[in-house]
């Protein structure tokens, strides 16, 4: 399984388990594009699924980076090492 992390807005994230990580996914009327992964995190004190990060497709790379950094403090999946 893959943990798909959907970066919706600053401090708004949804995480769903999916079997595949396609390049584009529609979720609640918004098209999300795959921005990272899926990748298997290095072992920690728990077992992690592969992680895939999605963001709204209309965001530029710079806007995506800002959204990623805004959500990083509260989303453990964004702080894993690969």
mmCIF file of the N, C-alpha and C atoms, coordinates in Angstrom:
data_MODEL
# 
_entry.id   MODEL 
# 
loop_
_atom_site.group_PDB 
_atom_site.id 
_atom_site.type_symbol 
_atom_site.label_atom_id 
_atom_site.label_alt_id 
_atom_site.label_comp_id 
_atom_site.label_asym_id 
_atom_site.label_entity_id 
_atom_site.label_seq_id 
_atom_site.pdbx_PDB_ins_code 
_atom_site.Cartn_x 
_atom_site.Cartn_y 
_atom_site.Cartn_z 
_atom_site.occupancy 
_atom_site.B_iso_or_equiv 
_atom_site.pdbx_formal_charge 
_atom_site.auth_seq_id 
_atom_site.auth_comp_id 
_atom_site.auth_asym_id 
_atom_site.auth_atom_id 
_atom_site.pdbx_PDB_model_num 
ATOM 1   N N  . UNK A 1 1  ? 0.840   -1.194 0.000   1.00 0.00 ? 1  UNK A N  1 
ATOM 2   C CA . UNK A 1 1  ? 0.000   0.000  0.000   1.00 0.00 ? 1  UNK A CA 1 
ATOM 3   C C  . UNK A 1 1  ? 0.877   1.247  0.000   1.00 0.00 ? 1  UNK A C  1 
ATOM 4   N N  . UNK A 1 2  ? 0.262   2.335  -0.403  1.00 0.00 ? 2  UNK A N  1 
ATOM 5   C CA . UNK A 1 2  ? 0.929   3.626  -0.479  1.00 0.00 ? 2  UNK A CA 1 
ATOM 6   C C  . UNK A 1 2  ? 0.127   4.623  0.348   1.00 0.00 ? 2  UNK A C  1 
ATOM 7   N N  . UNK A 1 3  ? 0.802   5.411  1.158   1.00 0.00 ? 3  UNK A N  1 
ATOM 8   C CA . UNK A 1 3  ? 0.152   6.520  1.850   1.00 0.00 ? 3  UNK A CA 1 
ATOM 9   C C  . UNK A 1 3  ? 0.251   7.742  0.948   1.00 0.00 ? 3  UNK A C  1 
ATOM 10  N N  . UNK A 1 4  ? -0.889  8.160  0.424   1.00 0.00 ? 4  UNK A N  1 
ATOM 11  C CA . UNK A 1 4  ? -0.945  9.343  -0.438  1.00 0.00 ? 4  UNK A CA 1 
ATOM 12  C C  . UNK A 1 4  ? -1.226  10.554 0.445   1.00 0.00 ? 4  UNK A C  1 
ATOM 13  N N  . UNK A 1 5  ? -0.301  11.508 0.446   1.00 0.00 ? 5  UNK A N  1 
ATOM 14  C CA . UNK A 1 5  ? -0.427  12.726 1.237   1.00 0.00 ? 5  UNK A CA 1 
ATOM 15  C C  . UNK A 1 5  ? -0.904  13.830 0.297   1.00 0.00 ? 5  UNK A C  1 
ATOM 16  N N  . UNK A 1 6  ? -2.110  14.328 0.533   1.00 0.00 ? 6  UNK A N  1 
ATOM 17  C CA . UNK A 1 6  ? -2.688  15.383 -0.292  1.00 0.00 ? 6  UNK A CA 1 
ATOM 18  C C  . UNK A 1 6  ? -2.508  16.719 0.429   1.00 0.00 ? 6  UNK A C  1 
ATOM 19  N N  . UNK A 1 7  ? -1.661  17.570 -0.131  1.00 0.00 ? 7  UNK A N  1 
ATOM 20  C CA . UNK A 1 7  ? -1.454  18.912 0.422   1.00 0.00 ? 7  UNK A CA 1 
ATOM 21  C C  . UNK A 1 7  ? -2.531  19.811 -0.174  1.00 0.00 ? 7  UNK A C  1 
ATOM 22  N N  . UNK A 1 8  ? -3.530  20.127 0.608   1.00 0.00 ? 8  UNK A N  1 
ATOM 23  C CA . UNK A 1 8  ? -4.682  20.877 0.129   1.00 0.00 ? 8  UNK A CA 1 
ATOM 24  C C  . UNK A 1 8  ? -4.450  22.382 0.269   1.00 0.00 ? 8  UNK A C  1 
ATOM 25  N N  . UNK A 1 9  ? -3.980  22.788 1.425   1.00 0.00 ? 9  UNK A N  1 
ATOM 26  C CA . UNK A 1 9  ? -3.743  24.199 1.736   1.00 0.00 ? 9  UNK A CA 1 
ATOM 27  C C  . UNK A 1 9  ? -2.799  24.216 2.933   1.00 0.00 ? 9  UNK A C  1 
ATOM 28  N N  . UNK A 1 10 ? -2.287  25.400 3.323   1.00 0.00 ? 10 UNK A N  1 
ATOM 29  C CA . UNK A 1 10 ? -1.480  25.433 4.545   1.00 0.00 ? 10 UNK A CA 1 
ATOM 30  C C  . UNK A 1 10 ? -2.297  24.890 5.721   1.00 0.00 ? 10 UNK A C  1 
ATOM 31  N N  . UNK A 1 11 ? -1.739  23.904 6.390   1.00 0.00 ? 11 UNK A N  1 
ATOM 32  C CA . UNK A 1 11 ? -2.350  23.282 7.559   1.00 0.00 ? 11 UNK A CA 1 
ATOM 33  C C  . UNK A 1 11 ? -3.617  22.500 7.232   1.00 0.00 ? 11 UNK A C  1 
ATOM 34  N N  . UNK A 1 12 ? -3.787  22.136 5.958   1.00 0.00 ? 12 UNK A N  1 
ATOM 35  C CA . UNK A 1 12 ? -4.903  21.285 5.535   1.00 0.00 ? 12 UNK A CA 1 
ATOM 36  C C  . UNK A 1 12 ? -4.326  20.162 4.683   1.00 0.00 ? 12 UNK A C  1 
ATOM 37  N N  . UNK A 1 13 ? -4.316  18.953 5.263   1.00 0.00 ? 13 UNK A N  1 
ATOM 38  C CA . UNK A 1 13 ? -3.727  17.789 4.610   1.00 0.00 ? 13 UNK A CA 1 
ATOM 39  C C  . UNK A 1 13 ? -4.666  16.609 4.788   1.00 0.00 ? 13 UNK A C  1 
ATOM 40  N N  . UNK A 1 14 ? -4.767  15.795 3.752   1.00 0.00 ? 14 UNK A N  1 
ATOM 41  C CA . UNK A 1 14 ? -5.507  14.541 3.849   1.00 0.00 ? 14 UNK A CA 1 
ATOM 42  C C  . UNK A 1 14 ? -4.544  13.419 3.490   1.00 0.00 ? 14 UNK A C  1 
ATOM 43  N N  . UNK A 1 15 ? -4.644  12.310 4.199   1.00 0.00 ? 15 UNK A N  1 
ATOM 44  C CA . UNK A 1 15 ? -3.805  11.156 3.925   1.00 0.00 ? 15 UNK A CA 1 
ATOM 45  C C  . UNK A 1 15 ? -4.723  9.962  3.692   1.00 0.00 ? 15 UNK A C  1 
ATOM 46  N N  . UNK A 1 16 ? -4.529  9.313  2.545   1.00 0.00 ? 16 UNK A N  1 
ATOM 47  C CA . UNK A 1 16 ? -5.328  8.149  2.198   1.00 0.00 ? 16 UNK A CA 1 
ATOM 48  C C  . UNK A 1 16 ? -4.401  7.024  1.780   1.00 0.00 ? 16 UNK A C  1 
ATOM 49  N N  . UNK A 1 17 ? -4.807  5.808  2.053   1.00 0.00 ? 17 UNK A N  1 
ATOM 50  C CA . UNK A 1 17 ? -4.048  4.644  1.594   1.00 0.00 ? 17 UNK A CA 1 
ATOM 51  C C  . UNK A 1 17 ? -4.594  4.249  0.230   1.00 0.00 ? 17 UNK A C  1 
ATOM 52  N N  . UNK A 1 18 ? -3.694  4.118  -0.728  1.00 0.00 ? 18 UNK A N  1 
ATOM 53  C CA . UNK A 1 18 ? -4.071  3.752  -2.096  1.00 0.00 ? 18 UNK A CA 1 
ATOM 54  C C  . UNK A 1 18 ? -3.176  2.609  -2.563  1.00 0.00 ? 18 UNK A C  1 
ATOM 55  N N  . UNK A 1 19 ? -3.627  1.896  -3.577  1.00 0.00 ? 19 UNK A N  1 
ATOM 56  C CA . UNK A 1 19 ? -2.831  0.793  -4.108  1.00 0.00 ? 19 UNK A CA 1 
ATOM 57  C C  . UNK A 1 19 ? -1.845  1.253  -5.167  1.00 0.00 ? 19 UNK A C  1 
ATOM 58  N N  . UNK A 1 20 ? -2.171  2.327  -5.879  1.00 0.00 ? 20 UNK A N  1 
ATOM 59  C CA . UNK A 1 20 ? -1.315  2.862  -6.928  1.00 0.00 ? 20 UNK A CA 1 
ATOM 60  C C  . UNK A 1 20 ? -1.196  4.364  -6.745  1.00 0.00 ? 20 UNK A C  1 
ATOM 61  N N  . UNK A 1 21 ? -0.134  4.929  -7.319  1.00 0.00 ? 21 UNK A N  1 
ATOM 62  C CA . UNK A 1 21 ? 0.076   6.380  -7.257  1.00 0.00 ? 21 UNK A CA 1 
ATOM 63  C C  . UNK A 1 21 ? 0.181   6.923  -8.679  1.00 0.00 ? 21 UNK A C  1 
ATOM 64  N N  . UNK A 1 22 ? -0.963  7.137  -9.327  1.00 0.00 ? 22 UNK A N  1 
ATOM 65  C CA . UNK A 1 22 ? -0.918  7.661  -10.691 1.00 0.00 ? 22 UNK A CA 1 
ATOM 66  C C  . UNK A 1 22 ? -0.436  9.114  -10.706 1.00 0.00 ? 22 UNK A C  1 
ATOM 67  N N  . UNK A 1 23 ? -0.102  9.597  -11.879 1.00 0.00 ? 23 UNK A N  1 
ATOM 68  C CA . UNK A 1 23 ? 0.405   10.958 -12.006 1.00 0.00 ? 23 UNK A CA 1 
ATOM 69  C C  . UNK A 1 23 ? -0.644  12.001 -11.613 1.00 0.00 ? 23 UNK A C  1 
ATOM 70  N N  . UNK A 1 24 ? -1.918  11.712 -11.870 1.00 0.00 ? 24 UNK A N  1 
ATOM 71  C CA . UNK A 1 24 ? -3.003  12.635 -11.531 1.00 0.00 ? 24 UNK A CA 1 
ATOM 72  C C  . UNK A 1 24 ? -4.113  11.886 -10.819 1.00 0.00 ? 24 UNK A C  1 
ATOM 73  N N  . UNK A 1 25 ? -4.701  12.530 -9.815  1.00 0.00 ? 25 UNK A N  1 
ATOM 74  C CA . UNK A 1 25 ? -5.863  12.006 -9.095  1.00 0.00 ? 25 UNK A CA 1 
ATOM 75  C C  . UNK A 1 25 ? -6.861  13.134 -8.901  1.00 0.00 ? 25 UNK A C  1 
ATOM 76  N N  . UNK A 1 26 ? -8.129  12.835 -9.125  1.00 0.00 ? 26 UNK A N  1 
ATOM 77  C CA . UNK A 1 26 ? -9.183  13.806 -8.838  1.00 0.00 ? 26 UNK A CA 1 
ATOM 78  C C  . UNK A 1 26 ? -9.729  13.493 -7.465  1.00 0.00 ? 26 UNK A C  1 
ATOM 79  N N  . UNK A 1 27 ? -9.837  14.532 -6.655  1.00 0.00 ? 27 UNK A N  1 
ATOM 80  C CA . UNK A 1 27 ? -10.319 14.380 -5.284  1.00 0.00 ? 27 UNK A CA 1 
ATOM 81  C C  . UNK A 1 27 ? -11.182 15.587 -4.957  1.00 0.00 ? 27 UNK A C  1 
ATOM 82  N N  . UNK A 1 28 ? -12.452 15.328 -4.689  1.00 0.00 ? 28 UNK A N  1 
ATOM 83  C CA . UNK A 1 28 ? -13.407 16.383 -4.327  1.00 0.00 ? 28 UNK A CA 1 
ATOM 84  C C  . UNK A 1 28 ? -13.400 17.536 -5.331  1.00 0.00 ? 28 UNK A C  1 
ATOM 85  N N  . UNK A 1 29 ? -13.365 17.196 -6.618  1.00 0.00 ? 29 UNK A N  1 
ATOM 86  C CA . UNK A 1 29 ? -13.442 18.201 -7.674  1.00 0.00 ? 29 UNK A CA 1 
ATOM 87  C C  . UNK A 1 29 ? -12.141 18.920 -7.980  1.00 0.00 ? 29 UNK A C  1 
ATOM 88  N N  . UNK A 1 30 ? -11.050 18.521 -7.357  1.00 0.00 ? 30 UNK A N  1 
ATOM 89  C CA . UNK A 1 30 ? -9.744  19.147 -7.581  1.00 0.00 ? 30 UNK A CA 1 
ATOM 90  C C  . UNK A 1 30 ? -8.811  18.099 -8.188  1.00 0.00 ? 30 UNK A C  1 
ATOM 91  N N  . UNK A 1 31 ? -8.063  18.485 -9.225  1.00 0.00 ? 31 UNK A N  1 
ATOM 92  C CA . UNK A 1 31 ? -7.075  17.592 -9.807  1.00 0.00 ? 31 UNK A CA 1 
ATOM 93  C C  . UNK A 1 31 ? -5.755  17.783 -9.071  1.00 0.00 ? 31 UNK A C  1 
ATOM 94  N N  . UNK A 1 32 ? -5.249  16.694 -8.512  1.00 0.00 ? 32 UNK A N  1 
ATOM 95  C CA . UNK A 1 32 ? -3.973  16.697 -7.803  1.00 0.00 ? 32 UNK A CA 1 
ATOM 96  C C  . UNK A 1 32 ? -2.942  15.994 -8.674  1.00 0.00 ? 32 UNK A C  1 
ATOM 97  N N  . UNK A 1 33 ? -1.738  16.530 -8.689  1.00 0.00 ? 33 UNK A N  1 
ATOM 98  C CA . UNK A 1 33 ? -0.655  15.882 -9.425  1.00 0.00 ? 33 UNK A CA 1 
ATOM 99  C C  . UNK A 1 33 ? 0.374   15.338 -8.446  1.00 0.00 ? 33 UNK A C  1 
ATOM 100 N N  . UNK A 1 34 ? 0.991   14.253 -8.849  1.00 0.00 ? 34 UNK A N  1 
ATOM 101 C CA . UNK A 1 34 ? 2.017   13.612 -8.042  1.00 0.00 ? 34 UNK A CA 1 
ATOM 102 C C  . UNK A 1 34 ? 3.259   14.499 -8.050  1.00 0.00 ? 34 UNK A C  1 
ATOM 103 N N  . UNK A 1 35 ? 3.702   14.919 -6.863  1.00 0.00 ? 35 UNK A N  1 
ATOM 104 C CA . UNK A 1 35 ? 4.867   15.804 -6.749  1.00 0.00 ? 35 UNK A CA 1 
ATOM 105 C C  . UNK A 1 35 ? 6.075   15.086 -6.176  1.00 0.00 ? 35 UNK A C  1 
ATOM 106 N N  . UNK A 1 36 ? 5.864   13.921 -5.567  1.00 0.00 ? 36 UNK A N  1 
ATOM 107 C CA . UNK A 1 36 ? 6.981   13.176 -5.000  1.00 0.00 ? 36 UNK A CA 1 
ATOM 108 C C  . UNK A 1 36 ? 6.596   11.753 -4.689  1.00 0.00 ? 36 UNK A C  1 
ATOM 109 N N  . UNK A 1 37 ? 7.496   10.829 -4.997  1.00 0.00 ? 37 UNK A N  1 
ATOM 110 C CA . UNK A 1 37 ? 7.291   9.436  -4.659  1.00 0.00 ? 37 UNK A CA 1 
ATOM 111 C C  . UNK A 1 37 ? 6.555   8.667  -5.733  1.00 0.00 ? 37 UNK A C  1 
ATOM 112 N N  . UNK A 1 38 ? 6.054   7.512  -5.376  1.00 0.00 ? 38 UNK A N  1 
ATOM 113 C CA . UNK A 1 38 ? 6.121   6.924  -4.045  1.00 0.00 ? 38 UNK A CA 1 
ATOM 114 C C  . UNK A 1 38 ? 7.524   6.407  -3.726  1.00 0.00 ? 38 UNK A C  1 
ATOM 115 N N  . UNK A 1 39 ? 7.898   6.626  -2.482  1.00 0.00 ? 39 UNK A N  1 
ATOM 116 C CA . UNK A 1 39 ? 9.205   6.189  -1.993  1.00 0.00 ? 39 UNK A CA 1 
ATOM 117 C C  . UNK A 1 39 ? 9.033   5.518  -0.644  1.00 0.00 ? 39 UNK A C  1 
ATOM 118 N N  . UNK A 1 40 ? 9.900   4.545  -0.400  1.00 0.00 ? 40 UNK A N  1 
ATOM 119 C CA . UNK A 1 40 ? 9.880   3.817  0.865   1.00 0.00 ? 40 UNK A CA 1 
ATOM 120 C C  . UNK A 1 40 ? 10.784  4.527  1.864   1.00 0.00 ? 40 UNK A C  1 
ATOM 121 N N  . UNK A 1 41 ? 10.237  4.985  2.988   1.00 0.00 ? 41 UNK A N  1 
ATOM 122 C CA . UNK A 1 41 ? 11.065  5.650  4.006   1.00 0.00 ? 41 UNK A CA 1 
ATOM 123 C C  . UNK A 1 41 ? 12.049  4.670  4.647   1.00 0.00 ? 41 UNK A C  1 
ATOM 124 N N  . UNK A 1 42 ? 13.125  5.222  5.156   1.00 0.00 ? 42 UNK A N  1 
ATOM 125 C CA . UNK A 1 42 ? 14.072  4.415  5.941   1.00 0.00 ? 42 UNK A CA 1 
ATOM 126 C C  . UNK A 1 42 ? 13.365  3.952  7.202   1.00 0.00 ? 42 UNK A C  1 
ATOM 127 N N  . UNK A 1 43 ? 13.806  2.824  7.761   1.00 0.00 ? 43 UNK A N  1 
ATOM 128 C CA . UNK A 1 43 ? 13.167  2.311  8.991   1.00 0.00 ? 43 UNK A CA 1 
ATOM 129 C C  . UNK A 1 43 ? 13.250  3.312  10.146  1.00 0.00 ? 43 UNK A C  1 
ATOM 130 N N  . UNK A 1 44 ? 12.189  3.375  10.909  1.00 0.00 ? 44 UNK A N  1 
ATOM 131 C CA . UNK A 1 44 ? 12.136  4.168  12.142  1.00 0.00 ? 44 UNK A CA 1 
ATOM 132 C C  . UNK A 1 44 ? 11.575  3.262  13.232  1.00 0.00 ? 44 UNK A C  1 
ATOM 133 N N  . UNK A 1 45 ? 10.987  3.848  14.242  1.00 0.00 ? 45 UNK A N  1 
ATOM 134 C CA . UNK A 1 45 ? 10.400  3.058  15.319  1.00 0.00 ? 45 UNK A CA 1 
ATOM 135 C C  . UNK A 1 45 ? 9.060   2.437  14.927  1.00 0.00 ? 45 UNK A C  1 
ATOM 136 N N  . UNK A 1 46 ? 8.609   2.680  13.694  1.00 0.00 ? 46 UNK A N  1 
ATOM 137 C CA . UNK A 1 46 ? 7.382   2.048  13.205  1.00 0.00 ? 46 UNK A CA 1 
ATOM 138 C C  . UNK A 1 46 ? 7.538   1.709  11.736  1.00 0.00 ? 46 UNK A C  1 
ATOM 139 N N  . UNK A 1 47 ? 6.651   0.900  11.230  1.00 0.00 ? 47 UNK A N  1 
ATOM 140 C CA . UNK A 1 47 ? 6.677   0.508  9.826   1.00 0.00 ? 47 UNK A CA 1 
ATOM 141 C C  . UNK A 1 47 ? 5.842   1.507  9.026   1.00 0.00 ? 47 UNK A C  1 
ATOM 142 N N  . UNK A 1 48 ? 6.431   2.043  7.962   1.00 0.00 ? 48 UNK A N  1 
ATOM 143 C CA . UNK A 1 48 ? 5.762   3.020  7.107   1.00 0.00 ? 48 UNK A CA 1 
ATOM 144 C C  . UNK A 1 48 ? 5.451   2.407  5.754   1.00 0.00 ? 48 UNK A C  1 
ATOM 145 N N  . UNK A 1 49 ? 4.300   2.760  5.203   1.00 0.00 ? 49 UNK A N  1 
ATOM 146 C CA . UNK A 1 49 ? 4.013   2.459  3.808   1.00 0.00 ? 49 UNK A CA 1 
ATOM 147 C C  . UNK A 1 49 ? 4.894   3.360  2.946   1.00 0.00 ? 49 UNK A C  1 
ATOM 148 N N  . UNK A 1 50 ? 4.964   3.059  1.658   1.00 0.00 ? 50 UNK A N  1 
ATOM 149 C CA . UNK A 1 50 ? 5.581   4.007  0.730   1.00 0.00 ? 50 UNK A CA 1 
ATOM 150 C C  . UNK A 1 50 ? 4.781   5.304  0.798   1.00 0.00 ? 50 UNK A C  1 
ATOM 151 N N  . UNK A 1 51 ? 5.461   6.414  0.568   1.00 0.00 ? 51 UNK A N  1 
ATOM 152 C CA . UNK A 1 51 ? 4.817   7.730  0.658   1.00 0.00 ? 51 UNK A CA 1 
ATOM 153 C C  . UNK A 1 51 ? 4.792   8.376  -0.727  1.00 0.00 ? 51 UNK A C  1 
ATOM 154 N N  . UNK A 1 52 ? 3.632   8.908  -1.101  1.00 0.00 ? 52 UNK A N  1 
ATOM 155 C CA . UNK A 1 52 ? 3.478   9.692  -2.325  1.00 0.00 ? 52 UNK A CA 1 
ATOM 156 C C  . UNK A 1 52 ? 2.869   11.029 -1.924  1.00 0.00 ? 52 UNK A C  1 
ATOM 157 N N  . UNK A 1 53 ? 3.403   12.105 -2.465  1.00 0.00 ? 53 UNK A N  1 
ATOM 158 C CA . UNK A 1 53 ? 2.924   13.447 -2.115  1.00 0.00 ? 53 UNK A CA 1 
ATOM 159 C C  . UNK A 1 53 ? 2.231   14.060 -3.326  1.00 0.00 ? 53 UNK A C  1 
ATOM 160 N N  . UNK A 1 54 ? 1.018   14.530 -3.098  1.00 0.00 ? 54 UNK A N  1 
ATOM 161 C CA . UNK A 1 54 ? 0.209   15.174 -4.132  1.00 0.00 ? 54 UNK A CA 1 
ATOM 162 C C  . UNK A 1 54 ? -0.114  16.609 -3.723  1.00 0.00 ? 54 UNK A C  1 
ATOM 163 N N  . UNK A 1 55 ? -0.258  17.468 -4.734  1.00 0.00 ? 55 UNK A N  1 
ATOM 164 C CA . UNK A 1 55 ? -0.689  18.853 -4.516  1.00 0.00 ? 55 UNK A CA 1 
ATOM 165 C C  . UNK A 1 55 ? -1.579  19.248 -5.690  1.00 0.00 ? 55 UNK A C  1 
ATOM 166 N N  . UNK A 1 56 ? -2.405  20.280 -5.515  1.00 0.00 ? 56 UNK A N  1 
ATOM 167 C CA . UNK A 1 56 ? -3.239  20.719 -6.631  1.00 0.00 ? 56 UNK A CA 1 
ATOM 168 C C  . UNK A 1 56 ? -2.383  20.979 -7.877  1.00 0.00 ? 56 UNK A C  1 
ATOM 169 N N  . UNK A 1 57 ? -2.859  20.485 -9.008  1.00 0.00 ? 57 UNK A N  1 
ATOM 170 C CA . UNK A 1 57 ? -2.091  20.544 -10.247 1.00 0.00 ? 57 UNK A CA 1 
ATOM 171 C C  . UNK A 1 57 ? -1.787  21.969 -10.683 1.00 0.00 ? 57 UNK A C  1 
ATOM 172 N N  . UNK A 1 58 ? -2.657  22.910 -10.355 1.00 0.00 ? 58 UNK A N  1 
ATOM 173 C CA . UNK A 1 58 ? -2.449  24.290 -10.838 1.00 0.00 ? 58 UNK A CA 1 
ATOM 174 C C  . UNK A 1 58 ? -1.319  25.020 -10.116 1.00 0.00 ? 58 UNK A C  1 
ATOM 175 N N  . UNK A 1 59 ? -0.797  24.453 -9.036  1.00 0.00 ? 59 UNK A N  1 
ATOM 176 C CA . UNK A 1 59 ? 0.280   25.117 -8.299  1.00 0.00 ? 59 UNK A CA 1 
ATOM 177 C C  . UNK A 1 59 ? 1.599   25.037 -9.055  1.00 0.00 ? 59 UNK A C  1 
ATOM 178 N N  . UNK A 1 60 ? 2.337   26.115 -9.032  1.00 0.00 ? 60 UNK A N  1 
ATOM 179 C CA . UNK A 1 60 ? 3.691   26.113 -9.580  1.00 0.00 ? 60 UNK A CA 1 
ATOM 180 C C  . UNK A 1 60 ? 4.602   25.346 -8.620  1.00 0.00 ? 60 UNK A C  1 
ATOM 181 N N  . UNK A 1 61 ? 5.811   25.065 -9.056  1.00 0.00 ? 61 UNK A N  1 
ATOM 182 C CA . UNK A 1 61 ? 6.764   24.377 -8.182  1.00 0.00 ? 61 UNK A CA 1 
ATOM 183 C C  . UNK A 1 61 ? 7.050   25.208 -6.934  1.00 0.00 ? 61 UNK A C  1 
ATOM 184 N N  . UNK A 1 62 ? 7.173   26.514 -7.097  1.00 0.00 ? 62 UNK A N  1 
ATOM 185 C CA . UNK A 1 62 ? 7.434   27.392 -5.953  1.00 0.00 ? 62 UNK A CA 1 
ATOM 186 C C  . UNK A 1 62 ? 6.262   27.377 -4.971  1.00 0.00 ? 62 UNK A C  1 
ATOM 187 N N  . UNK A 1 63 ? 5.037   27.433 -5.485  1.00 0.00 ? 63 UNK A N  1 
ATOM 188 C CA . UNK A 1 63 ? 3.861   27.387 -4.619  1.00 0.00 ? 63 UNK A CA 1 
ATOM 189 C C  . UNK A 1 63 ? 3.774   26.039 -3.894  1.00 0.00 ? 63 UNK A C  1 
ATOM 190 N N  . UNK A 1 64 ? 4.108   24.960 -4.610  1.00 0.00 ? 64 UNK A N  1 
ATOM 191 C CA . UNK A 1 64 ? 4.128   23.644 -3.992  1.00 0.00 ? 64 UNK A CA 1 
ATOM 192 C C  . UNK A 1 64 ? 5.141   23.605 -2.851  1.00 0.00 ? 64 UNK A C  1 
ATOM 193 N N  . UNK A 1 65 ? 6.337   24.141 -3.066  1.00 0.00 ? 65 UNK A N  1 
ATOM 194 C CA . UNK A 1 65 ? 7.370   24.124 -2.024  1.00 0.00 ? 65 UNK A CA 1 
ATOM 195 C C  . UNK A 1 65 ? 6.911   24.881 -0.775  1.00 0.00 ? 65 UNK A C  1 
ATOM 196 N N  . UNK A 1 66 ? 6.250   26.012 -0.963  1.00 0.00 ? 66 UNK A N  1 
ATOM 197 C CA . UNK A 1 66 ? 5.714   26.770 0.177   1.00 0.00 ? 66 UNK A CA 1 
ATOM 198 C C  . UNK A 1 66 ? 4.654   25.955 0.931   1.00 0.00 ? 66 UNK A C  1 
ATOM 199 N N  . UNK A 1 67 ? 3.778   25.291 0.184   1.00 0.00 ? 67 UNK A N  1 
ATOM 200 C CA . UNK A 1 67 ? 2.734   24.482 0.794   1.00 0.00 ? 67 UNK A CA 1 
ATOM 201 C C  . UNK A 1 67 ? 3.348   23.295 1.544   1.00 0.00 ? 67 UNK A C  1 
ATOM 202 N N  . UNK A 1 68 ? 4.349   22.672 0.959   1.00 0.00 ? 68 UNK A N  1 
ATOM 203 C CA . UNK A 1 68 ? 5.051   21.557 1.594   1.00 0.00 ? 68 UNK A CA 1 
ATOM 204 C C  . UNK A 1 68 ? 5.671   22.009 2.915   1.00 0.00 ? 68 UNK A C  1 
ATOM 205 N N  . UNK A 1 69 ? 6.390   23.114 2.887   1.00 0.00 ? 69 UNK A N  1 
ATOM 206 C CA . UNK A 1 69 ? 7.051   23.614 4.099   1.00 0.00 ? 69 UNK A CA 1 
ATOM 207 C C  . UNK A 1 69 ? 6.038   24.032 5.161   1.00 0.00 ? 69 UNK A C  1 
ATOM 208 N N  . UNK A 1 70 ? 4.907   24.596 4.751   1.00 0.00 ? 70 UNK A N  1 
ATOM 209 C CA . UNK A 1 70 ? 3.877   25.003 5.712   1.00 0.00 ? 70 UNK A CA 1 
ATOM 210 C C  . UNK A 1 70 ? 3.285   23.805 6.439   1.00 0.00 ? 70 UNK A C  1 
ATOM 211 N N  . UNK A 1 71 ? 3.196   22.667 5.762   1.00 0.00 ? 71 UNK A N  1 
ATOM 212 C CA . UNK A 1 71 ? 2.581   21.476 6.352   1.00 0.00 ? 71 UNK A CA 1 
ATOM 213 C C  . UNK A 1 71 ? 3.587   20.542 7.007   1.00 0.00 ? 71 UNK A C  1 
ATOM 214 N N  . UNK A 1 72 ? 4.854   20.708 6.720   1.00 0.00 ? 72 UNK A N  1 
ATOM 215 C CA . UNK A 1 72 ? 5.883   19.809 7.232   1.00 0.00 ? 72 UNK A CA 1 
ATOM 216 C C  . UNK A 1 72 ? 5.894   19.680 8.762   1.00 0.00 ? 72 UNK A C  1 
ATOM 217 N N  . UNK A 1 73 ? 5.714   20.754 9.531   1.00 0.00 ? 73 UNK A N  1 
ATOM 218 C CA . UNK A 1 73 ? 5.771   20.617 10.999  1.00 0.00 ? 73 UNK A CA 1 
ATOM 219 C C  . UNK A 1 73 ? 4.703   19.703 11.604  1.00 0.00 ? 73 UNK A C  1 
ATOM 220 N N  . UNK A 1 74 ? 3.574   19.521 10.922  1.00 0.00 ? 74 UNK A N  1 
ATOM 221 C CA . UNK A 1 74 ? 2.480   18.750 11.523  1.00 0.00 ? 74 UNK A CA 1 
ATOM 222 C C  . UNK A 1 74 ? 2.193   17.420 10.828  1.00 0.00 ? 74 UNK A C  1 
ATOM 223 N N  . UNK A 1 75 ? 2.942   17.103 9.772   1.00 0.00 ? 75 UNK A N  1 
ATOM 224 C CA . UNK A 1 75 ? 2.692   15.872 9.020   1.00 0.00 ? 75 UNK A CA 1 
ATOM 225 C C  . UNK A 1 75 ? 3.940   14.991 9.080   1.00 0.00 ? 75 UNK A C  1 
ATOM 226 N N  . UNK A 1 76 ? 3.918   13.951 9.904   1.00 0.00 ? 76 UNK A N  1 
ATOM 227 C CA . UNK A 1 76 ? 5.114   13.109 10.064  1.00 0.00 ? 76 UNK A CA 1 
ATOM 228 C C  . UNK A 1 76 ? 5.637   12.537 8.751   1.00 0.00 ? 76 UNK A C  1 
ATOM 229 N N  . UNK A 1 77 ? 4.742   12.201 7.821   1.00 0.00 ? 77 UNK A N  1 
ATOM 230 C CA . UNK A 1 77 ? 5.174   11.618 6.547   1.00 0.00 ? 77 UNK A CA 1 
ATOM 231 C C  . UNK A 1 77 ? 6.068   12.553 5.740   1.00 0.00 ? 77 UNK A C  1 
ATOM 232 N N  . UNK A 1 78 ? 5.980   13.845 5.976   1.00 0.00 ? 78 UNK A N  1 
ATOM 233 C CA . UNK A 1 78 ? 6.805   14.807 5.234   1.00 0.00 ? 78 UNK A CA 1 
ATOM 234 C C  . UNK A 1 78 ? 8.190   14.973 5.849   1.00 0.00 ? 78 UNK A C  1 
ATOM 235 N N  . UNK A 1 79 ? 8.411   14.355 6.998   1.00 0.00 ? 79 UNK A N  1 
ATOM 236 C CA . UNK A 1 79 ? 9.694   14.485 7.695   1.00 0.00 ? 79 UNK A CA 1 
ATOM 237 C C  . UNK A 1 79 ? 10.528  13.214 7.695   1.00 0.00 ? 79 UNK A C  1 
ATOM 238 N N  . UNK A 1 80 ? 10.103  12.221 6.932   1.00 0.00 ? 80 UNK A N  1 
ATOM 239 C CA . UNK A 1 80 ? 10.831  10.954 6.894   1.00 0.00 ? 80 UNK A CA 1 
ATOM 240 C C  . UNK A 1 80 ? 12.072  11.069 6.018   1.00 0.00 ? 80 UNK A C  1 
ATOM 241 N N  . UNK A 1 81 ? 13.022  10.187 6.262   1.00 0.00 ? 81 UNK A N  1 
ATOM 242 C CA . UNK A 1 81 ? 14.240  10.123 5.445   1.00 0.00 ? 81 UNK A CA 1 
ATOM 243 C C  . UNK A 1 81 ? 14.126  8.923  4.519   1.00 0.00 ? 81 UNK A C  1 
ATOM 244 N N  . UNK A 1 82 ? 14.682  9.083  3.325   1.00 0.00 ? 82 UNK A N  1 
ATOM 245 C CA . UNK A 1 82 ? 14.563  8.038  2.309   1.00 0.00 ? 82 UNK A CA 1 
ATOM 246 C C  . UNK A 1 82 ? 15.912  7.529  1.894   1.00 0.00 ? 82 UNK A C  1 
# 
